Amino acid sequence: MAEIMSVLFFHTMRYKISAPRDPSSDRFILSKGHAAPILYAAWAEAGLFPVEDLKNLRKIDSDLEGHPTPRLNFIDVGTGSLGQGLAVAAGMAYVGKYFDQTPYRVYCLVGDGEAAEGSIWEALHFASHYKLDNLVVIFDVNRLGQSEPTSLQHQMDVYDARLKAFGFHSLVVDGHDVSELIKAFDEATTVSGKPTAIIAKTYKGKGFPNIEDKENWHGKALGAEGEKIIKHLQAQMKDPRVSLPVRAPVAEAPRVHLRDVTLSSPPSYEPGQKVATRLAYGHAIKKLADTNMRVIALDGDTKNSTFSDKLRNAYPERYVECFIAEQTLVGVATGAACRQRAIVFASTFAAFFTRTFDQIRMGAISQSDMNLVGSHCGVSIGEDGPSQMGLEDLAMFRAVPTATVFYPSDAVSTERAVELAANTKGICYIRTSRPETAIIYKPDTVFKVGEAKIVRESPQDKVLLIGAGITLHEALAAADVLQKKGISARVMDPFTIKPLDEEAVRKHTKAVGGRVVVVEDHYQAGGLGEAVLSALALTRDALLRQLCVRAVPRSGPPAQLLDLFGISARHIAAAAEELLQL
C-alpha cells in the first residue's frame, strides 16, 4: 500500500493538518484496519505528530492501537472488523453530495480479502444507486489473505467486470506505479454520475527480499532479517529528505447546529386514545425535522411499518432508503453521523438489527452518535410469526457500552424518547411496538434518561409490577384484577432499560415489602428482568418473579400470544398472588 498511500496523502487528498477532522476536508477510511501502521505513518509523514512516535505502536499508553480508533484525532471511525468501512464511507459521501453539497471527496481502501464479505457488495450497490461520484474505492488486490491466497487472487479482469456490473467507473492499475496511480486518482475527479473504483494490483511485501508475494507473513514482524531489509529499502530511496506539501480543502463545508433539538410541537394525544408507539415515532421525527434541517431518517424498506415515511413525506430530500440491506443501513448511518454533520435516525424491525450487531458494536468503538429504532418487537406483533419478532434486541443493545436503550409505553413517552435521543451522545436504541396502546401520560409530562415513572401507586401497595411497552399495559390491567381481590399493586414504567433507574427500583421494592414482578415481551436472557435483578442484587428480603417469553413463539393473534407465553394480565396477577404467599 505504500505507493497508494503516498499518492493519496501527498498528491490527491485535500485536508488540514491543523484540524484532521475538519468538515471541509477529504475523508479517508481504511476499511482493512489491520494495515493501521501505514495510516499512522502517512499522518506522521504529513507532520501531524513526530515520526518517532510510531515506535509506540500497540503500547498500552499509546493511542496508536493495533487497529484504528477515534481516540486518534485523525480517525473518524474504528475499523478492523472487515467489510464495514465502505458503507461508512458511502454514508459520508451521501452527506457530502446531498446535504453538505461541498466538494470534499471520500476515499475508502478495501482489502481483497474483505471483498469476500457480502456487506462490501451491499455498500457498492448503495453507492452506485445514489450516484456517489464523490466516492473513490481503492481495492488493494495483493492476492494473499491471512492464512492462504484469496479466492480470486490476481484475476483483475474479474474484479473489473464485477465493479463495472455494479455501476462503477473502474480502473485497473499497477498499485506500485506512482504515475499510474496519479493518473487514476486524477481521472476519478472528472467522473460524474457514478462512483469510481481503482483496482490496484499489488504484492504483499513488495521490495522485501525473500518476503515479496510469499505466504505466512501476515501480521508477522521481520525478525532477525529486519535490519538487513530496512537497509535494502533505504538504498532504493532517491532522496529521503523530500517533503511534499499537503493540499488544502477546496471549499468550506456549511456550519451546522446539532444541539438542543426539540419537537416543533408537544405531543397532542387524548387520554385513553390508542396509538401505536411505532406511529408516534414517525410523528416525532417529522417534528424534529421541522426544527432542524440536519435531522435525517434512514430505513431498510420498512418505512410504511416503522412510519419513518412521516419524515419522508414531509422532507423527501432528508430521507435515505437503504433497501433490504440492514448492515449497510447501520454502516451508512455511522458515516452520515460522522464529523457532526447530521442527526441520524435509522429504523427497521427490531429483529433485523440482530444481523447488524457487528456494525453496532463497531459504531460504539467509533464513538458514533446515531439513533436506531426497532419496531415490531416481541410476540405482540401477532400473526407474522417468530422470524419477525424482535425478542433478543434488548439483550443486544444492553451489551453495547455506549448505548442508551429507550422502551416507551405510549405515544407521549415515545415522542419524548425521540427528542431525548436526538440530544443524547452515543448509540441510542428506541424499541417501538406494533399494537395500539392507550395514552397514559399528559402531553407536558417531563421525561429524563434513566428516570422511571410510577404510573399507579397507593400507600397500601403490597407488590411492585414492572413492565415496558405492551407489558406495562398488561401490568396495569393486572393491577385492576388484583385490586378487585383487595390487593394493591404499584406499577412502574422504567422508560429507559439502560440506564435503568436502579435507585427507583430499590426504593419502590422496599416500599411494597420486597415483592416484585417483572414482565417483558422479550426472551429471559439480557432483558428488563435481568436488569432489575441486577439492581436488586444487594437488596435484602427482595423476591422477584420474571415473566418473559421462554420458548420460540409461533403465529397467532397478539392477545392470545401474550397469554400463551405467560406475559398477559392474568399471568401477572397470578404471579403477584404467589409472591405474596411466600
C-alpha angles and dihedrals in degrees: 000000000000096000093042092053093044093054093044097049100035104032114016114030124075116211146132122254089198092056112024093182097045107148091229094058130095115262127231123194119189099204091178089064095179086076089068096127092069091049090052090047091052093054091045091050089050088057104253093126136355117287086227089069090068087079087071092067112148094357117143094242095046129084090212089102130180089263126023119271132173090252079094114073092226096054119087099185139008114255135181102095090098126238097033109088097077095059089050090049090049090053090052092048092049091054091047095050102038108023109024092030087199124138098242112129133217123225122191124186113207127188121230089232093058090047084084087071113101090217089069091059092044088056093046089055091050092050093049095045092055093043094236097187089166090067124089120186117198116201111204098207101188094152097230128095126192099278104012142354117302119257095256098031107180098345092134093169090061093051090047094050093048094049093047088050088054090056100259129139095236130194126188112211142169099258091209096053109092094195092052091049093049090051092049095048091046090051090051090062090060096051116105130192098015139055122253129236119198108199106200120196105213140163124229110241093013110195095009109126112240091000106069112113092353126136125237096044097100109131094348128135118237092244121188092354092057100099093045092051093047091053089049091054094044090054089062095055113106096202119354091190097065112124118194121201122241116241116238124231117275097228141001118262114232118266114250133195116215102165133097094018113181140183113263089231135007121260109285108201130132121238109265093016111136117231130160113241089226089061091048088054090058092050091048099053090048089053091049090050089054090064102035126039091205096064106109135176129215126188141174101232093291097098094121089055100039088039094229081135087082088075092039092054092051099038110016092173089063096053122088119197110208095177121212095330105103096175089058089045092061094037092052090046089054091050094045091054093049120116089012095282101138146008101240129203116182119185141185137131111311090237093060095057087071090074088055098053093115090053090048095051090047087050088058091049086049092055088236123179104211134137121224121192122197118192131183094046124174135355089305090085086077127192099026089079137218099314089067098041116102102216101145102046099096091053090049097050094040087060092057107094098214097042129118111198119207121190107179120191104201139021095265094053090044093057090048091047090055091049092049093046091055088058099040123097121232129023115332122197122195117193113207131184135226101219121079112252131193122263108250102167131070116243092248095051110133117227127192134189108261095014119116126208126226104215097179131022146144135176089255097059114139102179137032118225116197121191138150134205111346093358093059087065090047088051091052090051089048090052088056090051092049092047090059087057092051095258118127115210130193116218124208130195107198092196091192119045089191115061089026116201092246094170091057091047091054094042096052094040089059091044092060096043099265102295115131134172117191117192126186140169091229139082117279099250116085100351137115094294094058091046089056091045089054091051091052096044094111096034113113121224095013121140121190134190115199116206113190143132104292102178140037103281132222140214121287144111111311097241092050092048092050088053095042092054095045103250101106126110095265092054091048092051092048092050090051092051091050091051092051090056092057 
